[in-house]
Amino acid sequence: MKNDETKACSSSCGKIKGITCDVKSCEYNDGENECLAGHISVGPTDASCSDETVCVTFRPKTEG
């Protein structure tokens, strides 16, 4: 999603209440630290601390 498209749909494209995202390079970050993915997946299942987890939903922003 282009940055202007992200902002245009930030209130209706699946913003997840209570989820913040500091990853500015993620396609789903709305530029205001909110996630627009609609849902997230975090893993792996055998993680024993937060440092061992990763947002599987992450997608790098595309240029253009």
C-alpha positions in Angstrom: 0.0 0.0 0.0 1.4 3.4 -0.8 1.7 5.9 2.1 -1.1 8.1 0.8 -3.4 5.0 0.4 -2.5 3.9 3.9 -3.5 7.3 5.3 -6.7 7.3 3.2 -8.0 4.1 4.7 -6.5 4.3 8.2 -9.9 4.4 9.8 -11.5 1.6 7.8 -8.9 -0.9 6.5 -8.6 -3.1 9.6 -6.9 -1.0 12.2 -6.4 -3.2 15.2 -7.4 -1.4 18.4 -4.8 -1.8 21.1 -2.0 -3.0 18.8 0.9 -0.5 18.3 3.6 -1.0 15.7 6.9 0.9 15.7 8.2 -0.7 12.5 8.0 2.2 10.0 9.2 -0.1 7.2 6.1 -2.3 7.5 3.4 -2.1 4.9 0.7 -2.2 7.6 2.1 0.6 9.7 -0.2 3.7 9.2 2.6 6.2 10.0 1.1 6.8 13.4 2.3 3.5 15.0 -1.0 1.7 14.4 -1.4 -1.6 12.5 -3.7 -1.8 9.5 -3.3 -5.5 8.8 -6.7 -6.5 10.1 -5.1 -9.3 12.1 -1.6 -10.3 13.1 0.3 -13.5 13.7 3.1 -13.7 16.2 5.5 -16.7 16.6 7.2 -19.0 16.8 5.2 -21.3 19.1 8.3 -22.4 21.0 9.4 -18.8 22.1 10.2 -18.5 25.7 10.7 -14.7 25.9 9.6 -11.6 23.9 13.1 -11.4 22.3 12.4 -14.7 20.6 9.1 -13.6 19.0 8.4 -12.0 15.6 5.4 -10.5 13.9 4.9 -13.0 11.0 2.4 -10.6 9.4 5.2 -8.1 8.7 5.5 -7.1 5.0 8.1 -4.6 3.8 6.7 -1.4 2.3 6.9 -1.2 -1.4 8.1 1.8 -3.3 5.9 3.6 -5.7 
